[in-house]
Amino acid sequence: MFPNMFPLATGQPFGALPVMPVQAMTQQATRHARRVYVGGLSPTANEQSVATYFSQVMSAIGGNTAGPGDAVVNVYINHEKKFAFVEMRSVEEASNAMALDGIIFEGAPVKVRRPSDYNPSLAAALGPSQPNPNLNLAAVGLTPGSAGGLEGPDRIFVGGLPYYFTEAQIRELLESFGPLRGFDLVKDRETGNSKGYAFCVYQDLSVTDIACAALNGIKMGDKTLTVRRANQGTSQPKPEQESVLLQAQQQVALQRLVFQAGAMPTKVVCLTQVVTANELRDNDEYEDIVEDMRGEGGKYGPLASVVIPRPGPNGELGPGVGKVFLEYSDLDGASKARAGLNGRKFGGNQVSAVFYPENKFLQGDYDG
């Protein structure tokens, strides 16, 4: 009767009692070790969106160890305080989820922690208490061992970056406030393209809140920046920092003017070294040039208009004569045109292609 009561595994010494599998324990007994706290949720988050997202990212990093299906079995959200308890199927999956601290959910990084009722000594007997070191965190834009590649309370999240901004452009903007100790532009693992957000830490930590206050909410191209401490709520600068903040905002304004001088993408591309004033005087030749430019520019995206300023009736050279303006329907077309046309040869001349401020173009100001 004893073998029927306690079936022994092969090679198990007589008298050793089998360990009860974790699955046989009650859900209540293991819940503290199967739940994770997720803080910093957006106001639009709901139980279904959180469950779906964390199940997907757990699968993406290879964190599912309890078999096929979703890792998340239940979600409780406190909407007022913007946090959730996410319950996993197993203790091991909950430990793997701890590696997701700092992951971007609905446009902002969230904190992933153990809940307050987590009991480390009890949990140690239920399964692994640390994430598997072989998780593929790069698949979801995270760096192993650090949330978003940088650590600490002064880590800044910079979101809403236009995808076509280069790493050098972003660093140049951020360094308006001082040198960086660390910088991480998050990129797609497959394509190497920017995912539109980054993290940074300043060498002088006292400028952290100043930089956040100055940069947050400003328009860059077709986007609005979200800049704040990654692991905390928005902090307001102290009164004694107000004068420094004012200087910082002026720096940002100057930096944006630098971008607008041809580096910051707009829907308008200005070409020089393409046509001469003499070529524009003849009506038939002028029409041919317009059609040629329309055909060449249309290779990169849908055009809204083509403007080529001409000399006056008496041959006088007005603003913009010698330039070709290609207005695109979207930034993608303009960016491709700027990259594709800059440096090309037309009629033996090397073309210069730069972005042109949309407000000036729409006002008919071609003298920039």
LINHUBEL-V359487 format. One record per pair of residues at least 24 apart in sequence whose ideal C-beta (glycine too) atoms are under 7 Angstrom apart, sorted by the first residue. I is the first residue (numbers start at 1). J is the second residue. If there is no record, write none. Layout:
i=[I;I]
j=[J;J]
This chain:
i=[22;22;22;30;30;31;32;32;32;32;33;33;33;33;33;34;34;34;34;34;35;35;35;35;35;36;36;36;36;36;36;36;37;37;37;37;37;38;38;38;38;38;38;39;39;39;39;40;40;40;40;40;41;41;41;41;42;42;42;44;45;45;46;47;47;50;50;50;50;51;53;54;54;57;57;57;58;58;58;60;60;61;61;61;61;61;62;62;63;63;63;63;64;65;65;65;66;66;85;90;91;91;91;92;92;95;95;95;95;95;96;96;96;98;99;99;99;101;102;102;102;102;103;103;104;104;107;107;108;108;108;109;109;109;111;138;139;141;141;148;148;148;148;149;149;150;150;150;150;152;153;153;153;154;154;154;155;155;155;155;155;156;156;156;156;156;156;156;156;156;157;157;157;157;158;158;158;158;158;159;159;160;160;160;160;160;161;161;161;161;161;162;162;162;162;162;163;163;163;164;164;165;169;170;173;174;176;176;176;177;177;177;177;177;178;178;178;178;179;199;209;209;210;210;210;210;210;211;213;213;214;214;214;214;215;218;221;221;221;222;260;262;262;264;265;265;265;265;266;266;266;266;266;267;267;267;267;267;267;268;268;268;268;268;268;268;269;269;269;269;269;269;269;270;270;270;270;271;271;271;271;271;271;272;272;272;273;273;273;273;274;274;274;275;275;275;276;277;277;277;277;280;280;280;280;281;286;293;293;297;297;300;300;300;300;301;301;301;301;301;301;301;302;302;302;303;303;304;304;309;319;319;320;320;323;325;325;325;327]
j=[91;126;127;91;126;87;115;117;118;119;91;94;118;123;126;87;88;90;91;94;85;86;87;94;115;86;94;97;98;112;113;114;83;85;113;114;115;83;84;86;110;111;112;83;110;111;113;82;108;109;110;111;82;83;84;110;106;107;108;106;77;106;77;75;77;75;77;84;86;75;105;86;97;100;103;140;93;96;97;139;140;135;136;137;139;140;135;136;93;96;97;135;93;90;92;93;90;93;115;127;123;126;127;127;128;127;128;129;130;131;131;132;135;131;131;135;137;147;142;147;148;230;140;142;141;197;159;226;157;159;226;148;157;230;231;189;189;186;195;184;186;199;230;184;199;182;184;199;201;201;229;231;232;201;205;208;199;201;229;230;231;199;200;201;208;211;212;227;229;230;197;199;228;230;197;198;200;225;227;197;226;196;223;224;225;226;194;196;197;198;223;220;221;222;223;265;193;194;196;265;335;194;263;198;255;200;251;252;255;202;207;210;211;248;202;203;204;207;203;230;235;237;237;241;244;245;248;248;237;245;245;248;249;252;252;252;264;265;331;331;357;354;355;355;331;334;335;355;334;355;356;357;358;327;328;330;331;334;358;325;327;334;355;356;358;361;326;334;337;338;353;355;356;323;325;354;356;323;324;326;341;351;353;322;323;352;349;350;351;352;324;346;351;308;322;324;322;311;317;321;322;308;310;311;321;311;310;324;326;326;337;333;336;337;340;328;329;330;332;333;336;337;328;329;333;327;328;328;329;366;366;367;366;367;366;356;361;366;361]
